[in-house]
Amino acid sequence: MLNYVIKRLLVSVFVVLGVTVVIFSLVHLSPGDPVRMMAGIDASDEDVEALRDKLGMNDPLIVQYFRYLNDLVHLDLGQSIISNKNIADEIFTRFRNTAELAVMGMLVSAVFGILIGTIAAVNRNRWLDKTLMSLSITGISVPSFLLALLLILFFVSKLSLLPASGRSGSPFTAEGFRYIILPALTLGISGMASVARLTRSSVVSVLNEEFVMTLKAKGLQRKLILFKHVLRNASLPILTMIGIDFGYLLGGAVVTETIFAWPGIGKYAMDAINNNDFPAVQGSVLILSMMFMLINLVVDLLYGVLDPRVSLE
Amino acid sequence: MRRKRSVSLLSLLLILAMCLTACSSNGGSGTADGEDGGYDDTITIDLDSEISNFDPAYLSGTSTSRVACFMMDHLCYMDHDGNIIPRIAESWAANEDATVWTFHLREDVKWHDGTPLVAADVKYNFDRIIDPEVAALRASDMACIESVEAPDDYTVVFNLNTPVAAFITKCLLINPGLLAQPAALEEYGDSYSDHVVGTGPYKLVEWVPGEKVVMEANPDFYLGEPATKYVEFRLIPDSMTALIELEQGNLDFLFNIPSSELAVFDSNEDIRLERARDFGVSWMFLNVAMEPCNDINVRKAIAHAIDYETIYETILVDYGVPADSYLPDHNWAYTPDTVQYTYDPDLARELLAEAGWTDTDGDGLVDKNGETMKLEIGCTSREADNRMLEAAQNYLRQVGIDVSMSLLESAAFNDRLAAQDFQAYVLTISQDSPEPALLIDFAYTSYAGYNKFGYNNPEVDELVLQANSSADQEVRKELYIQIQKLIKEDYVSLPFYSKYSQVGVSSKVEGFTHSAAIFNLEQVKVKK
């Protein structure tokens, strides 16, 4: 297993290098001049040129790329063109906020998704199953901006129970927790619906396998069969889905973060893209792709833990 | 085992419910300590976009500028009507041809760290902005400054290389004219934004990127300590969410109002909409350096093809008031006495025919030498501009012009504008000052920053120079009237409307007067 991890990490270095080339080319080839954005339409060409020179943006692209790579090797993601702030610091703070939201969202989708899916599978083809599955189709179909507004309308405008936006310190405090509930629900509900559907089909197919019949014949309790044997066997595709979902959530849900004014990395990357703040775009995309790779690795490792038949070599 | 599981699930739900109910009573903004006399100690205001940078040399964007003006001052100030009034400078005078400006400073102005502000500090700030090494964002706006002198501690003299009658509004009241403490600029360098030291009514407490900016009243403010102890700007990018926060009482002021939700202000007694006239105008510029608008008859045809009145009544009525010149009608230099672009589609067709554009193939679109007339109009994502342009597109189609709208995000729009690459484009300019130079000089002179439509009328340039050289407002008014007439006769831009400056205000707010010119909260209190 250690060999496998080392091999994967080594391959990741090349993937990261590839990511830097792709993202560097993309941001520099896309239209929009960050200095022009900062200076405004009416700024004179001389002002814009002077600032471009100062920021080293008039150097050949290849020179800029190697300068970027050199900084990267020294763990320096550079400074934002717009705010002069250190990008690594900015990303760290935003990433922490996004991670809080992603973990909460994932908890909602995993816990409730698996629960609903299992209940539906056990009651397959009965009214409960049909109701739950229709609800989950609705959950998948409702776009997050609408869901977010509906939640705000209900919990904030009607009931005045929760705050509509912002982040108020750590979600492990009572006040902080109140602020994370609505964005986490928004993120969690659509994930929950897909997890529920996948869990249902997975559990149903495992329930039809012969070993389940054997277990029943042995006289094992129904709940024990379900939780100890069936769910464990059905868990691989569910885990893959949750892992991929979690990766996406860590990438920051721009819409959810925007509506709830959650200071996460998705909104940060989006602002950086809109302002053509090259270093900030490069920095955030790089960190996000690294996170994605890491999560994939962890999910692959978990396969081996959950199902000893899976060989990681 | 089963019982254990259901007990733990139940307790989880209970904890959740307790958290919800325990905290739900804690609504409203503001902190508990320091409240007095039934007033909240914090004014909360929305921010719709991230702060860029508080260094006056690189400060850009409306939101950033609004926040920065609480912490840093300009030499002078504008009152609610846009008149220039003393602030740090208590008096000033220009020489006869407006090339030497002398400012006398108050002697009781202190930086936030308690050190007194002296003329050398002002000189340092302006020297820094015009220093090419610094590459300040708006350095070229101050290109007229030849040198700055500080003959004594409380006198600053600006020597200009050209006469500028509107020197204060054009050069001092813009972002790079904000005064930052030289020692702080040197000490903190790139991280000055986290350690702003100005002379304004509020001091920076913290800027949490992506979340908020918190400021505390400056007890030594030279015009007296502000009435409310804290001001908090909260970043809420989504306008619907921000409106709900205002309704819930978590915001006291809301700038980013969703235009589709204005009716809420009529139905909710807890909030009100304050509306003031902005000094800017929304125009459609026709690029005279490109086909087909290089032909004045085509420009005239476009001008007469659009029914401005109907567009205003059906679309723009919530956004502003109609405009028919390059200055809004409440500007002191405005004249109604210009060529009027009346809606006359038949005249438009005749003018097109005169220019050689007729519908020869019966497809409803005019053509010339076998080519159909196509007009690409650039626009950013401003809702009012988009809707206005859609309507105009329809009217232009009726006289046979095939219009395509290019709705671009601002970076791409600015790029193409800088390259003067649009046949036509719509631009809405916000302007807080009634100084005509800020609209006319900045958009219609051959060298203007906003002139991305190839307009070059030497007569306009000459008149602008004359207007700049005179300090007499009556003389300047006459000159700007002539300029407006000239530009309008050239048919280079179509004025649509002059927008409102709007702010949503909680009814708990007292002592606030809204105007486009300034956003001043020094006397504002918020009832609990």
Boltz contact constraints between the chains, C-beta under 6 A:
constraints:
  - contact:
      token1: [A, 31]
      token2: [B, 412]
      max_distance: 6.0
  - contact:
      token1: [A, 31]
      token2: [B, 415]
      max_distance: 6.0
  - contact:
      token1: [A, 32]
      token2: [B, 411]
      max_distance: 6.0
  - contact:
      token1: [A, 32]
      token2: [B, 412]
      max_distance: 6.0
  - contact:
      token1: [A, 32]
      token2: [B, 415]
      max_distance: 6.0
  - contact:
      token1: [A, 33]
      token2: [B, 415]
      max_distance: 6.0
  - contact:
      token1: [A, 36]
      token2: [B, 414]
      max_distance: 6.0
  - contact:
      token1: [A, 36]
      token2: [B, 418]
      max_distance: 6.0
  - contact:
      token1: [A, 37]
      token2: [B, 411]
      max_distance: 6.0
  - contact:
      token1: [A, 38]
      token2: [B, 60]
      max_distance: 6.0
  - contact:
      token1: [A, 38]
      token2: [B, 137]
      max_distance: 6.0
  - contact:
      token1: [A, 39]
      token2: [B, 137]
      max_distance: 6.0
  - contact:
      token1: [A, 41]
      token2: [B, 414]
      max_distance: 6.0
  - contact:
      token1: [A, 41]
      token2: [B, 417]
      max_distance: 6.0
  - contact:
      token1: [A, 42]
      token2: [B, 442]
      max_distance: 6.0
  - contact:
      token1: [A, 42]
      token2: [B, 449]
      max_distance: 6.0
  - contact:
      token1: [A, 42]
      token2: [B, 450]
      max_distance: 6.0
  - contact:
      token1: [A, 44]
      token2: [B, 140]
      max_distance: 6.0
  - contact:
      token1: [A, 46]
      token2: [B, 140]
      max_distance: 6.0
  - contact:
      token1: [A, 47]
      token2: [B, 139]
      max_distance: 6.0
  - contact:
      token1: [A, 47]
      token2: [B, 140]
      max_distance: 6.0
  - contact:
      token1: [A, 50]
      token2: [B, 135]
      max_distance: 6.0
  - contact:
      token1: [A, 51]
      token2: [B, 135]
      max_distance: 6.0
  - contact:
      token1: [A, 54]
      token2: [B, 135]
      max_distance: 6.0
  - contact:
      token1: [A, 82]
      token2: [B, 52]
      max_distance: 6.0
  - contact:
      token1: [A, 83]
      token2: [B, 52]
      max_distance: 6.0
  - contact:
      token1: [A, 83]
      token2: [B, 53]
      max_distance: 6.0
  - contact:
      token1: [A, 84]
      token2: [B, 53]
      max_distance: 6.0
  - contact:
      token1: [A, 84]
      token2: [B, 190]
      max_distance: 6.0
  - contact:
      token1: [A, 152]
      token2: [B, 244]
      max_distance: 6.0
  - contact:
      token1: [A, 156]
      token2: [B, 244]
      max_distance: 6.0
  - contact:
      token1: [A, 161]
      token2: [B, 20]
      max_distance: 6.0
  - contact:
      token1: [A, 161]
      token2: [B, 24]
      max_distance: 6.0
  - contact:
      token1: [A, 164]
      token2: [B, 241]
      max_distance: 6.0
  - contact:
      token1: [A, 164]
      token2: [B, 244]
      max_distance: 6.0
  - contact:
      token1: [A, 164]
      token2: [B, 245]
      max_distance: 6.0
  - contact:
      token1: [A, 165]
      token2: [B, 236]
      max_distance: 6.0
  - contact:
      token1: [A, 165]
      token2: [B, 241]
      max_distance: 6.0
  - contact:
      token1: [A, 174]
      token2: [B, 19]
      max_distance: 6.0
  - contact:
      token1: [A, 174]
      token2: [B, 23]
      max_distance: 6.0
  - contact:
      token1: [A, 177]
      token2: [B, 19]
      max_distance: 6.0
  - contact:
      token1: [A, 178]
      token2: [B, 23]
      max_distance: 6.0
  - contact:
      token1: [A, 258]
      token2: [B, 237]
      max_distance: 6.0
  - contact:
      token1: [A, 258]
      token2: [B, 238]
      max_distance: 6.0
  - contact:
      token1: [A, 259]
      token2: [B, 238]
      max_distance: 6.0
  - contact:
      token1: [A, 259]
      token2: [B, 241]
      max_distance: 6.0
  - contact:
      token1: [A, 261]
      token2: [B, 236]
      max_distance: 6.0
  - contact:
      token1: [A, 263]
      token2: [B, 210]
      max_distance: 6.0
  - contact:
      token1: [A, 263]
      token2: [B, 211]
      max_distance: 6.0
  - contact:
      token1: [A, 271]
      token2: [B, 50]
      max_distance: 6.0
  - contact:
      token1: [A, 276]
      token2: [B, 411]
      max_distance: 6.0
